[in-house]
Amino acid sequence: MRALILLAPLMLAACGSNDKTVTIKDGDGKDQTVTVSEDDSTTTLKSEDGEAVIRQGDDAAKGAAFPDHAPQYPGSTVKTSANFSGKDGQSGAMVVQETSDAPDKVLAFYRDKVKAAGKKVSMETTTPEGGMIAVEDPGGKGGMMIMVGREGDKTQITYLAGQ
């Protein structure tokens, strides 16, 4: 699955084609063959280690999976979503949302949701432009991060989770 995540820049460079196959060396020095398939708004990366499906534009919300303790921010627009699955049952997700609300309001919303669900906030940072909340999985098998930052007149919310 590491090879899939490292291929995000390559995936973007492959725009304009439907299917491409490339071979790269993964973090362990092993050759990995990755197939990149694209349509108008969805890109799929597949290797022997797993799969990543990235959606943008109008299809981004279709792939967005939000847990109860970190729902879609009210009134936000999902800009990008990605779902990752590995051959050994590993999984992960990333969702990027956008809102006009201030970063501190967004962070307070997620902090309250996480705590109300009984989850443990393992780390929280704040800056004038935003901040981050990291949440531990009680079983130690995964966790999530919610990163918030201001860009112009919009606040970007990035949700990452995995196990």
Disulfide bonds with the S-S distance in Angstrom:
none
